[in-house]
Amino acid sequence: MLNRRALLAATAATGLAACSRRGVPQDMLRVATSNLPDSLDPARGEFASAALVYKQIHAGLTEYGPDGGVTPGLAESWDVSPDRLRWTFRLRDGLRWSDGHPLTADDVAWSARRLVDPSQSFANLGDFFTVANARAVLAGTLPADAMGVTARDPHTVEFLLEEPLGLMPLLMREFYPFPRHVIERAGHDWIKPEHIVTAGAYTVTGATQIALDLARNPNYFDAGSVSIPHARIEAVVEDATRMRLFRAGDFDLADRPPANQIAFWRERLGSQFRSFDAPILRYLKINHARAPLGDVAIRRMLSQAIDRAFLAQEFYAGTATPTRHVVPGLVTDDTPPAPAPPVGIGRPIEIRTTTGEGERLAVAIADDWRRAGVECELLVSYPTDLYQAVDAGDFDIAVASFNRGLKSDPFFMMDPFAPGGFADNFNWSDPVFGALIDAARQQNEIRARERLYREAMARLDAEQAVIPLLHERAHWLVADRLAGIRNDVQPMLWRYLSLVPPA
């Protein structure tokens, strides 16, 4: 087992020489990411890289505005009934898919049913957790067409809810309708370049194991405002390599500089190194079904033994904030608790993680726990293998994170852990927590919603259901020829960007 000193010595120095420059296509945005989407189908994709690409090629009923807020998307307007149980979205006139086929309310309703139907997708409730009969469709006790979504006419789609949901317009920013006419013909192959049809600002023109090529969609409802005609996304798995290629001029945009090199790149790249406040949580996922981790005293002891300040300073150059809470900004008294007394574990604890940043954090945490008398075993694997192990319950503790992208409401930090949320896969169930989240979702009034979230987070903390570690910032490298990037919004909406012509 490496200790902290050996870990820092092994990761602090890497070769940083610039690579040779390639030709620069003047009309193409070149983006480097740590990996490509696991699927271009929003009903099947799970990686953060998939969410980034979806924002370019798919279109929601509502959209992210330049400031990250809510603007009209496929729907030009929407309203809610007096009882707040019926949301009506009115589509723009003349909507078309990238192949020219009309996009109608029937496509929207069919797409909502497909997302929840276990026979059609990697079904989950997602943003439709409160739509009438959605839970029964997911469970297979009702057919998909029983779900409370209806195309009233070619331009009007209606969602009937079981309980109020004040955040419905925000959630619809990432509900992406599917081309029914293509899926019914090509099945799951609809996302291959020869078949794919989308409604977003861009569509896919080519795909390999390491790259995606995008072209501006002439049938996008706001195509005239999209400045950049082409984009190429390349997967550069190794963080340091991705940064060197950016420095050599091979990319205009690159995400996630190595955590242990943030200070280096910030100093050398100056204004090309950009940092953004972001809803990113790094935490430990605990399998409550594995003894003795079902004991809250054990979980508290493990949490209190971690030196979060060390993790933030040594691995993130002080740009991450140590935390013991899921939601940033809701706690005013964050005084660390007194050290927990040692509690007998009785066996080594297995920590599952991926290579790179997660592995470095795992080594440091294991060193903290060793000092507290807890032995650990590290199991390092590829992200897909880790996700599969966690979903199957084959883990003790996993180093986990999520990035809520452009979503800033506290709801979006708590929701992953709620019943049916995408992070609700650690064998923990608490009816009180679930009820508080449900009540918060119904609230339109901001202060009332925040009060409920505070109560829900207090419940999560009291049970030490997960072990929060850090709230991270999002770091991007941005070439000088890329314009239109705001200081307060991550560069994830490429339709608002432009390329500066060479002098």
N, C-alpha and C positions, 0 to 999 in steps of 0.2 A: 504494500500500500504506500503510495506517495504521500509525503506530508506537505505542509504549506510551503516550506522553503524550497523543496525540490520542485513543487508544482510551479512556483513563480520563476525559478531559474529555467525551467523547461519551456515556458511560454512567453517570457518577456522579450526574447530576441528571435526575430525571424528575418529572412532575407527580404529586403525592401527595395531592391533595385528595380528601376522602371523597365517594363518590357518594350519591345519595339512597337512602333505605331503602325496601325493598319490604315487603309484608306478610309476617309470619313464621308459617308453618303450625306449630302447636304439636306436631303428631305426626309431623313430617317432618324427617329428617336431610338437610341441604342441603350438598352436597360440591362443591367446585370443583377440577378437575384441569386439567393442561396440555393434555390431549387425551383423547378417548374411545378405547375399545378398537378396534383394527382389525378384530376379529371377536369375537363372543361364543362362538364355537366354540373350545374349547381345542386342537383339532387344527389350527387355522388361525391363531390369534392370535399375535402376536409382540411387541406393544408392552408396556411396563411397566404402562401403564394397563389393559391387558387382564388381567394377572395380579391387579391390585387388585380388579377387578370379579369375576373368577372366584372369589375368596375369599368373596364375598357370595352368589353365585347357584348355585354348584356345590358339591358335597360330595365329599370324598375318602374312601378306605377308612380312613385315619387323618386326624386333624385337628390344627390348631394349637390348643394350649390357651391360656388367658389369658396365660400366661407365655412363649408362643412355643414351648413344648415339644410333645411328641407325646401326644395323647390319642385314645381311640377315636372313630371317625367312623361311616361306614356299617358298618364292621366293629367288632364289640364286643370281639373278641379275635383274636390271631394267634400263631403259633408257627413254629419252624423245625426241620427234621429234624436228626438228629445230624450228618449230613455237610454241613449248612448249604446244601444245594442245593434244598430244597423248602420254600417258604413257604406256609402255609395261613392264609387269612383267613376268619373266620366272621361272616357278616352278622347284623345285628340282626333280630329278628322284626318283621314288619309294616311293613317299609320300603315307601314309596310315592313315586312321582314327584309333582310339583306338580299334575298333572291327576288324581291318584288311582290311576293305573295301578300295579300291583305292581312293585317294583324287586327284581330277583333276581340271583343269581350269574351267570346267563346274560348279563344286561346287562353285568356287570363284565367277563367274559371277552371278549364281543364288542367292548366298548369298547377293551380293550387291543390287540386285533388291529387295530381301525380306526386307532389312532394310528400304527401301524407300516406299515400297508398303503398303498403309494404310489397305489393306485387310489382311495383313500377320503379322503385328507387331505394336508396339507403334511407328508408323513411324515418322521419322524426317530426315532432310537432313544430319545431322551429318557431317561426313568427306566427304560427296559426294555433298556438296552444289554447286560445280561448274561442276559436271559431266553432260554431255549433257542430256537434258530432265528430269533430276532428279526432278526439281521443278514441272514440269507438271505431273509426275507420282505421286508425293506426293499430288498434288491438285486433282488427279483423272481424269484429262483431257486427259491423255495418259495411255495406258496399261504399266505394269511393264517392258515388254520386249522391250519397246521403249527406255529405259535408255541406255546411251552410254557406256555400258560395254559388251565386247564380248570375248568369248573363241575362240581364233584363232585355237588352236589345244589342245590336252590334257595337254600340258605343258605351254601354253602361254595365258595370259589374257591381254586385252587391254582396257584402259579407255580413252574415247574421252571427252575432256573438252570443255566448252563453253568459258572459259577464262583461261589464264595460272595460274598455282598453283605451285609455287616453293617448297612448303612444303609437297608435295604429299608423298614422302618416309617417312617423320616423321609421317604423319597422318595414314599411313598404319600399324603402330605399334599396333594400337588398332582397326583395322578392322579385325574381327575374322570370317572366313568362317564357315558356318554351314553344318552339315551332311544331305544333301538333302534326301538321301536314308532312313534316320530315320524319319525326320520330315514329309515326305509325307506318312509315315506309322502311326506314333504315334501322329501327330499334336502337340499341345502345351504341351502334356505330354512327349515330347522327352527329357525333362530335369530331369525326374524322374530317380532315381538310376537304376531302372530295364531297362531303355531305353537309358540313356544318352551315347552319343558317342562324343568324343572331339579329338582335334589334338595337344593339348599342352603337356607340360612336365608331367602333372598329369591328371588323370581322377577321377571322383567321384565314390566312392564305397558304400557310405552310406550317408543318410541325415535324420535329425530329425528337430524339431522346434528350437533346440538350438545348433546343431553341424553338421559339414560336415566332412566326412572322404574321404581322397584323397590317391591314390596310383600312383606310378610312371607309366607312360604310356610307355610300351615297344615299341610301334610303333611311338613314338615321333622321329622326324628326327635327334635329337641329344641326344637320350636317354642315350648313353654311358657316357655323361658328367654330368648327373643328379645324385648327390651323395645320397640324402636323399630319401629312398624308400617310406616312408609313412608320411602323415601330417594329423593332426586333428585340425579343426578350431572350437572354441567354442564361442558362444555369451555370454558375461558377460556384461549385460547392465549397471550396476552401476559401475562408474569409479573407486571408491575407492575399491570396492570388486575385480575388475579385478587386481588392483595393489597388494592387499593383497595376492591373489592367486599366482601371479607371485613370490612374495617374499617368499611364502611357498614352491616354487619349483614345482608348478603344471603346469607351462607354461615356454616355452623357449623364447617366443616372445609375447609382449603385447603392444597394441597401446594406445595412448591418456591418459596419466595420468591426474587426475583431475586438471583443470587449477589452482585451488586455493591451490593445494598441490605440485606444481612443485618444489619449493624450498626444501620441505621436502624430496621428493623422490630423488632429485639430490644429496642431502647431504648423505642420508642413503645408497643409492645404488652405489654411486661412478661410476666406469667404466661401470656398467650395465645400467646406465641411459644415453641414447644417444640422442643427438639433431642434427637435420639436417635442413639446409636451404631448404625451400619448397615453392612452389607457392600456398600458402593458403591465401585466402582473407576472412575476416569476414566483413560483410556489412549489411546495412539495405535496403531491397527491398521495394520500394514505389509504391503504386498503383496510377498511374497518372490519372486513371479514377474516383477516389474518391475525391470529393470536400472536402476541399480546396487544396488537395495535388497536384493538377494539376498546381498550382501557383508556379513558380520557386522561388519567394521571400519566400514563406512558407518553401519550401524545404531547401533553404539556411539557414534560421533562425534555423530550426531544426538541421541541420548539425553543425552549428557553436556553438550551445548550448551544444554540447556533449564534456565532458572532456575525451578525448581519452587517455591522459597520465595516468589518474586514472585507466582506464580499463586495460591498459597494465601492470601497476605496481601491482595493487591489485589482479588481476585475473590471470595473467600470469607470475608473479615473474620477470617482466622485460624482458621476452624472446620474447614477441610480440612487434612489432614496430607500434606506432600510425601512421595513415596515413589518408589523405584525397583524395588519388588517388588509382585507381584500380591496376596499374602496379607499382611494386617496382623498384627503380633505374632509372626511366626516368625523375625524377624531381630533380633539384639541389637546387632550392629555395623553401623550404617548410615552409616558415614563415606563421604561422596561420593568417588568415584574422582578421580584426577588428570585434568585436562582432556585430552581426546583430541586428538591432532594433527590438523590439517585433512586431509581426504581429498577428493580431487577427485570431484565429482558429475557434472559434464559437461553438465548440463541443469537447468532449473527443476524443482523438486519440487511436484507438485500436492497440496494439502491439501483434502480434501473434508470439509464440515461442514454443520451446520444453523444457522439463525438463532439469535440470542440468546446463551446461555452458551457454546455450542460455537464460535460465530463469534468471540467475544471471546478465548477461549483460543487459537484458531487464529492470530489476529492477533499476539498476544504471542509465541507460539512461532515464527511466521515471522520476527518481529523478532530473536529470539535466533539463529535460523539465518542470517539475513542478516549478523549480526555475525560469524558463523563462516564467512562466505563462501559460503553456500548460498542461492540465490534460490528463491523460492516463488511459486506461484500459488494463490489461494484460489477454491474453487468451492463456493458456498453454495446449498443446496437444501432442499426439504421432507424430513422424516424418511423417508417411504416411498421417495422417489427415491434418497436416500442408501443405504438398505438394499438396494435393487435393484441399484445400481451396485456395491456391495461384493460381493453374492452373485454378480454376473456377472464379478467380477475387474476391473472398470473403475475402478480407483483406484490412486494411489500410496500415499497415507497418508490415513487417515480418523480424525477425532476421534470416539472411541467411549466408551461407558460401559455399565455394567450395575449394576442394583440387585437383589441377591439377596433383597430383602424381609425376611422374618423368618427366613431361613436363616442360622445363625451358625457352623456347623461349617466349618473351613477348606476342606473338600472342595468346598463350594459356590462358592468363589472360583476354584479351579483347574479344576473340571470343565468350564466353558464352553470352555476351550482344548484339552481332550482330544479325541482322534479321535471325531468324531460329535457334539461339543458344539455349542451354538448359536453360539459365537463362533469356531468352527473354520472360518473362511472367509477365510483370508489366505495360502493356498498355502504353508503350512509343515507339514512332517511330520518327526517325530523318533521312531523306534521306542523309544528309551530312555525318553523322556518318557512315551509311551503306556503302556509296561510298568510304570513306577513308579506311574502313576495307577491302572492296573488292580489292582496289588498293594495300594495303599492302600484302594481300594474294598472289598476282600475282608476287611479287618481289622476285627474287633470291638474289639480292644484299643486304647485311645486313644493311648497313647504310641507304640506301633508304627506306628499310622496317621500320627501327626504326623511321625515320622522319615521315612517314605516321602514325605510331602508336602514336607518340607524338601528332600529329594533331588530331587524333581520340580521344585520351584521353582528350585533351583540350576541345573538343566538349562535351564529356561526363561530364566533370567537370563544364563547363559553364552552362549546363542545370541542374546540380545536379540531374542527372537521377537516380542515386542510391547514398547512403550515405556510402562510405567506412569508416571502423573503424580501422582495424588492419591487418597487415600482420603477420601471425603466423609462428612459426617454428614447424616442426614435431618432436614429441618426442616418442621414443620407449624404452621399457625395453627389454634388450637382455641378455639371460642367458650365463654364461661362457662357456657352452658346445657347443654353436653355433658359428661356424667359417665362415669366408668368407665375413664378413660385412665391407664395405668400409666406410670411414669417410664422403664421399661426396655424397653418394647415399642411400636413404632410403631402408631398408631391405624388399623390396616388390617383389623381383625376387628370389624365393626360389630355383630355379634350379641352382643358382650360390653358394648356401650355403652348408655347411656340418656340421655334428655333430661330436664332438670330443669324441673318445672312452673313457670310464672311466679309470682312472689310475689303 
